[in-house]
Amino acid sequence: MKLLICNITCVLACTSSALVWADNQSEFVFSGELGAGVVHNSALSVDELDDVSKQSDSGQQLKGTIQGQWNINQQAKLSSGYSYSQQNYNQYSQYDLALHQLNADASYKFSQIELGMRFDAANARLAGDTFLDFQQVSVYLGKFLQPNTFLRTSVKSKDKSFTNLTERDARGVGASADLFHFVNGAQTMLMLGLSTEKENAQDNQFDYWAAGINSKVTHKFNVFGLDSKVGLSWRYLKKDYDTVQVTGLQGTNEIERDENRKVLQVNWEVTLLEGLSVKTEFEHGDYQSQIESLTYQQNVASLGVNYTF
């Protein structure tokens, strides 16, 4: 969901503390992140509602995340977390977004593989009103193919519920495989992922099958005595919607809405102090659809500061 991947920019740091409880058998770790930011978007949009204004605006964002992990033993662990983000635009307040997200994860590491199950839930509010609830359950399997190469596969089941547009309520299933390769002593990471998904909505015109490619490279280095990290990613998603025939007074028409999306993203993060970092990011999206109003170009630039603990 592009809506749930909001771009964060300028960020204010806040202070917090980390808590760790440990004994000889288990360990509990508490961590989090706080920040605030600004963002400029050249084409405001809400994909889930097919709302593309193509108007540009700048705004501010606040965010907070807390995460707890219980390492039961060397093989088993449980984790859970909550995050909140709020993005407000200066002029077009109808695109102001508030997002609550919850997650829970349980995994067990065997001799060569790690098997886990994860639950994710999200509540999205647009201009102060809830418009979407989202739940997803996934099962994943991870394995090191080589000392520096890791493969992670997963299958998922999801459910989307819209407050007003019930015809868009949908259930879906999907699968993905991601390959990670580390070089330069793990300072450089290469990633290539493939995914597929099938979604069935209450209204057949919103049913689709999708296939995607996700690639990414990151590199850690030191500049002027400060730890830095740069990243470059490119992702492609093809959505093949069902063709629906609609009969009206002027005859029968076919509704087709297949989509292709290409997104290129670059970012640079510099750690100023322990836990305090500055991040700048630029994203260019090329969104093509058989529906003319959903075909557009989008540039998002951001600058941010956040504090992790």
C-alpha positions as CSV (number, residue, x, y, z in Angstrom):
1,M,0.0,0.0,0.0
2,K,1.6,3.2,-1.1
3,L,-0.5,5.1,1.4
4,L,1.2,3.3,4.3
5,I,4.6,4.1,3.0
6,C,4.5,7.8,3.8
7,N,7.7,9.8,3.1
8,I,9.2,11.4,6.2
9,T,11.3,14.5,6.1
10,C,12.8,17.0,8.5
11,V,12.7,15.5,12.0
12,L,12.9,16.7,15.6
13,A,14.8,14.6,18.1
14,C,13.3,13.6,21.4
15,T,15.0,11.8,24.3
16,S,14.0,8.4,25.7
17,S,15.5,5.4,27.4
18,A,16.0,1.8,26.6
19,L,15.1,-1.0,29.0
20,V,16.6,-4.5,29.0
21,W,15.8,-7.2,31.5
22,A,17.9,-10.3,31.3
23,D,18.7,-13.5,33.2
24,N,20.6,-16.7,32.3
25,Q,17.7,-18.1,30.3
26,S,15.9,-15.2,28.6
27,E,16.1,-11.5,27.7
28,F,13.6,-8.8,27.1
29,V,14.6,-5.8,25.0
30,F,12.6,-2.6,24.6
31,S,13.4,-0.1,21.8
32,G,11.7,2.7,20.0
33,E,12.0,5.7,17.7
34,L,10.7,9.3,17.8
35,G,10.8,12.0,15.2
36,A,9.1,14.8,13.4
37,G,9.5,16.0,9.8
38,V,8.6,17.9,6.7
39,V,7.9,16.6,3.2
40,H,7.2,18.0,-0.3
41,N,4.9,15.9,-2.6
42,S,4.5,16.9,-6.3
43,A,1.3,14.9,-6.7
44,L,-1.0,14.3,-3.7
45,S,-2.8,10.9,-3.9
46,V,-4.5,8.2,-2.0
47,D,-4.1,5.0,-4.0
48,E,-6.6,3.0,-2.0
49,L,-9.4,5.4,-3.0
50,D,-8.2,6.1,-6.6
51,D,-7.8,9.8,-5.5
52,V,-5.1,11.6,-7.5
53,S,-5.2,15.4,-7.3
54,K,-1.9,16.0,-9.1
55,Q,-1.6,19.1,-6.9
56,S,1.7,19.7,-5.0
57,D,2.0,20.6,-1.4
58,S,4.4,20.5,1.6
59,G,3.7,19.3,5.1
60,Q,4.9,18.1,8.5
61,Q,5.0,14.7,10.1
62,L,5.3,13.3,13.5
63,K,6.0,9.7,14.2
64,G,6.7,7.3,17.1
65,T,7.4,3.6,17.4
66,I,7.9,1.2,20.3
67,Q,9.0,-2.4,20.0
68,G,9.4,-5.1,22.6
69,Q,11.2,-8.4,22.0
70,W,11.5,-11.4,24.3
71,N,14.3,-13.8,23.5
72,I,12.9,-16.9,25.3
73,N,16.0,-18.9,24.5
74,Q,18.6,-19.2,21.7
75,Q,15.9,-20.7,19.4
76,A,12.6,-19.0,20.2
77,K,11.6,-15.3,20.4
78,L,8.4,-13.2,20.6
79,S,8.1,-9.6,19.6
80,S,5.4,-7.0,19.4
81,G,5.2,-3.3,18.5
82,Y,3.1,-0.2,17.9
83,S,3.7,2.8,15.7
84,Y,1.9,6.0,15.0
85,S,2.5,8.5,12.3
86,Q,0.7,11.8,11.5
87,Q,1.2,13.8,8.3
88,N,-0.4,17.2,7.8
89,Y,-0.2,19.3,4.6
90,N,-0.1,23.0,4.6
91,Q,-2.8,23.7,2.0
92,Y,-4.7,20.5,1.1
93,S,-5.8,19.3,4.5
94,Q,-8.1,16.7,2.9
95,Y,-4.9,14.6,2.4
96,D,-3.9,14.8,6.1
97,L,-3.1,11.2,7.2
98,A,-2.9,9.6,10.6
99,L,-1.9,5.9,10.8
100,H,-1.9,3.5,13.7
101,Q,0.0,0.2,13.2
102,L,0.3,-2.9,15.4
103,N,2.4,-6.0,14.9
104,A,3.1,-9.3,16.7
105,D,5.7,-11.9,15.7
106,A,6.7,-15.4,16.9
107,S,9.6,-17.3,15.5
108,Y,11.7,-20.4,16.2
109,K,15.2,-21.1,14.8
110,F,16.0,-24.7,13.9
111,S,19.5,-25.8,13.0
112,Q,19.5,-24.3,9.5
113,I,16.3,-22.4,9.1
114,E,14.0,-20.0,11.0
115,L,10.2,-20.4,10.9
116,G,7.9,-17.6,12.0
117,M,4.4,-16.2,12.0
118,R,3.5,-12.5,12.0
119,F,0.4,-10.5,12.4
120,D,0.0,-6.9,11.2
121,A,-2.9,-4.5,11.7
122,A,-3.4,-0.9,10.6
123,N,-6.0,1.8,11.0
124,A,-5.8,4.7,8.6
125,R,-7.5,8.1,9.0
126,L,-7.8,10.7,6.3
127,A,-8.6,14.3,7.3
128,G,-9.5,13.0,10.8
129,D,-11.9,10.3,9.7
130,T,-11.2,6.6,9.7
131,F,-11.5,5.2,6.1
132,L,-9.5,1.9,6.2
133,D,-8.8,-1.0,8.5
134,F,-6.2,-3.5,7.4
135,Q,-5.1,-6.9,8.9
136,Q,-2.6,-9.4,7.6
137,V,-1.3,-12.7,8.8
138,S,1.9,-14.1,7.3
139,V,4.1,-17.2,7.7
140,Y,7.8,-16.9,6.8
141,L,10.8,-19.1,6.4
142,G,14.4,-17.9,6.4
143,K,17.7,-19.7,5.6
144,F,21.3,-18.8,5.0
145,L,22.2,-20.4,1.7
146,Q,25.8,-19.3,2.1
147,P,27.5,-17.4,5.0
148,N,26.8,-14.1,3.3
149,T,23.6,-15.0,1.4
150,F,20.2,-15.2,3.1
151,L,16.8,-16.2,1.6
152,R,13.5,-15.3,3.1
153,T,10.2,-16.6,1.8
154,S,6.7,-15.9,3.0
155,V,3.0,-16.5,2.3
156,K,0.3,-14.1,3.6
157,S,-3.5,-13.6,3.9
158,K,-4.9,-10.1,4.3
159,D,-8.2,-8.4,4.8
160,K,-9.2,-4.8,3.9
161,S,-12.3,-3.0,5.2
162,F,-13.3,0.5,4.1
163,T,-15.6,2.6,6.2
164,N,-17.7,4.1,3.5
165,L,-16.7,2.3,0.2
166,T,-17.8,-1.2,1.1
167,E,-17.6,-2.3,-2.5
168,R,-13.8,-2.1,-2.1
169,D,-13.7,-4.4,0.9
170,A,-11.4,-7.2,0.0
171,R,-9.5,-10.3,1.0
172,G,-6.3,-11.5,-0.6
173,V,-3.5,-14.0,-0.5
174,G,0.1,-13.6,-1.6
175,A,3.6,-15.0,-1.6
176,S,7.1,-13.5,-1.8
177,A,10.8,-14.4,-1.9
178,D,13.6,-12.1,-1.0
179,L,17.3,-12.8,-1.5
180,F,19.9,-10.8,0.6
181,H,23.7,-10.8,-0.1
182,F,26.2,-9.1,2.1
183,V,29.7,-8.0,1.0
184,N,32.5,-5.8,2.4
185,G,32.1,-7.3,5.9
186,A,28.3,-6.7,5.8
187,Q,28.9,-3.0,5.0
188,T,27.2,-3.4,1.7
189,M,23.9,-5.2,1.2
190,L,22.3,-6.3,-2.1
191,M,18.6,-7.4,-2.2
192,L,16.3,-8.8,-4.9
193,G,12.7,-9.7,-4.2
194,L,9.8,-11.2,-6.1
195,S,6.2,-11.2,-5.1
196,T,2.7,-12.1,-6.3
197,E,-0.7,-11.4,-4.9
198,K,-4.4,-12.1,-5.6
199,E,-7.1,-9.9,-4.2
200,N,-10.9,-10.4,-4.4
201,A,-13.2,-7.4,-3.6
202,Q,-16.9,-7.1,-3.0
203,D,-17.2,-5.4,-6.4
204,N,-15.6,-7.5,-9.1
205,Q,-14.1,-4.5,-10.9
206,F,-11.6,-4.2,-8.0
207,D,-10.4,-7.8,-8.2
208,Y,-6.8,-8.1,-9.3
209,W,-3.7,-10.3,-9.7
210,A,-0.4,-8.6,-9.1
211,A,3.3,-9.4,-9.6
212,G,6.2,-7.3,-8.4
213,I,10.0,-6.9,-8.3
214,N,11.8,-5.2,-5.6
215,S,15.6,-4.4,-5.7
216,K,17.8,-2.5,-3.2
217,V,21.4,-1.8,-2.5
218,T,22.7,-0.1,0.7
219,H,26.2,0.8,1.8
220,K,27.6,2.0,5.1
221,F,30.7,4.2,5.3
222,N,32.3,6.9,7.3
223,V,32.5,10.6,6.2
224,F,34.1,13.4,8.3
225,G,34.2,10.9,11.2
226,L,30.4,10.3,11.1
227,D,28.7,7.0,10.3
228,S,26.7,7.2,7.0
229,K,24.5,5.0,5.0
230,V,23.3,5.4,1.4
231,G,20.6,3.4,-0.3
232,L,19.2,3.0,-3.8
233,S,16.1,1.0,-4.5
234,W,13.8,0.3,-7.5
235,R,10.5,-1.5,-7.4
236,Y,8.0,-2.5,-10.1
237,L,4.4,-3.6,-9.6
238,K,2.0,-4.9,-12.3
239,K,-1.7,-5.1,-11.4
240,D,-4.0,-7.1,-13.7
241,Y,-7.6,-6.2,-12.9
242,D,-10.6,-8.3,-13.9
243,T,-12.5,-6.9,-16.9
244,V,-16.1,-6.1,-15.9
245,Q,-19.0,-5.6,-18.3
246,V,-21.5,-2.9,-17.3
247,T,-24.8,-2.6,-19.1
248,G,-26.5,0.8,-19.3
249,L,-28.9,2.8,-21.4
250,Q,-26.3,3.2,-24.1
251,G,-25.3,-0.5,-24.3
252,T,-22.6,-2.6,-22.7
253,N,-19.3,-1.2,-21.8
254,E,-16.1,-2.9,-20.4
255,I,-14.3,-1.5,-17.4
256,E,-10.5,-2.1,-17.6
257,R,-8.1,-0.7,-15.1
258,D,-4.7,-2.6,-15.4
259,E,-1.8,-0.7,-13.8
260,N,2.0,-0.6,-13.9
261,R,4.0,1.2,-11.3
262,K,7.8,2.0,-11.3
263,V,9.3,3.7,-8.3
264,L,13.0,4.8,-7.9
265,Q,14.2,5.9,-4.5
266,V,17.6,7.2,-3.2
267,N,18.4,8.2,0.4
268,W,21.3,9.2,2.6
269,E,21.4,8.9,6.4
270,V,24.1,10.4,8.7
271,T,24.4,9.6,12.4
272,L,25.3,12.8,14.3
273,L,25.3,11.3,17.8
274,E,24.4,8.0,19.2
275,G,20.8,7.4,18.3
276,L,20.4,10.7,16.5
277,S,20.5,10.8,12.7
278,V,19.6,13.0,9.8
279,K,18.1,11.5,6.7
280,T,17.4,12.9,3.2
281,E,15.4,11.1,0.6
282,F,14.1,11.5,-2.9
283,E,11.6,9.3,-4.7
284,H,10.3,9.3,-8.2
285,G,7.2,7.3,-9.2
286,D,5.8,6.6,-12.6
287,Y,2.2,5.3,-12.3
288,Q,0.5,4.1,-15.5
289,S,-3.1,3.0,-15.7
290,Q,-5.7,2.3,-18.4
291,I,-7.8,4.9,-16.5
292,E,-6.4,8.3,-17.6
293,S,-7.0,10.0,-14.2
294,L,-4.8,7.4,-12.5
295,T,-1.8,7.9,-14.8
296,Y,0.7,10.4,-13.3
297,Q,4.3,11.2,-12.3
298,Q,5.2,11.8,-8.7
299,N,8.3,13.3,-7.0
300,V,8.6,13.2,-3.2
301,A,11.6,14.9,-1.5
302,S,12.2,14.8,2.2
303,L,14.7,15.7,4.9
304,G,14.5,14.4,8.4
305,V,16.0,13.9,11.9
306,N,15.0,11.1,14.2
307,Y,16.1,9.5,17.5
308,T,16.2,5.8,18.1
309,F,16.7,4.1,21.5
